[in-house]
């Protein structure tokens, strides 16, 4: 079972990662994702993904969990202009303090479940991560995404691998309520998807979805679309994710899972929340929903 023996299952909070990434210190850390040495990039990725762990553990714990030596971590924080790791830890904790207590409590409970059935661990992890989405920054981010979707000339939705299914759900959910919805990755692979996306441009919005394991193709195509003037909404799991570094608007959903490589459930919940927010953002959408329901009634089981 894929459980870190030093930390157990660490529940991840989208709010904590976003709050830290938006802080001055978080922006310094994010800058080293591209500008730093290999070890600095790795440590920056670790800190941005799990600031609560950094805020609640000592340097040796971070070293074991990240695979980066304690001496390298000490040099890293000094390069940030911070005296030592303790001061760095305190600075991170100051930003995410409101989330430390409940997350640590959940972490302890889950870590004690080392002998629990995998199904139970999976369900407990899913519940924890879904609860993490119920914060004000996530609600604000959803509202901002809906504004972009409503104002867009066309909306292009794309994801590869498992994220292709999430993209299809989003595209199908939007299609009844507005015109110009294009699912970029339907058939034909990357080459066909790239050709389809070449029609995107100024006034358009591209919704790109990627969860671990990340597809390089979706990040590359998102960059191309941005270069052609389209705005990018990214749905991903961390401020350190490749899409997060190049998007105009970020929707964060956790993806950690105690057994699988990642979880799709929080991402799906985020997409359903986005669809709900979009549907209720305009009375015309409700009229279209009623017409759709009436037109489909004859094809549904149990209907006359």
C-alpha angles and dihedrals in degrees: 000000000000101000123138103235092212098050110017115213108337111211108222124219121207089200094055094049092047094046092051094044090053093053123093090250091047091053090052090052092047091052089061091059087081105015103043135082121273093269091046091052091050094048092045089053090050094049095047092049097048114018091155091061090050091048093052104038138065128245094265091054091050090047092054094044096046099036090232121124121252091238091055090049090052091052090047095057091045089053086056088058094254120131099228145337093273090059090046091051090049091050092052091046091052089060098046101028095120091062100041100084100050094040093049090050091052091045091056093048093050094044089056088057093073090128095042121118113272091239091056092048090049094051093045091050092048092051092049093050095045089053089052089064093063097088134113097250090055092050091049091048091052092050091051092049091052090054090054092048093050094049097044122111089216133357119220116195122194143169135150131216113000089349089064088072091051090049090052091052091051093047093048090047093053099042098079092054106044139019126241101048112152125185100209098195106050103122141339099051130247097329094056091042091053091050092050092050092053088085092064118104147136113347093027128110124214117202107202120189125196132158129170123323084049121214113229089205095064092050092048094048091046089055091050092049091050090052089056092055102263119135118237130224110190123202107193142126108256144023084239093058116112094246092051090063095061108029131108093213128024130208111186123202123170118245106182117131129182093225113011125064089253142342125249096191099086090045090052090048089052091052092049090049090050091050091048092050091048094048093052095042094083131031089219088066090060090052090052090048091054092049090049092051092050093048092049097044095090092055097050124096113262095020125122 
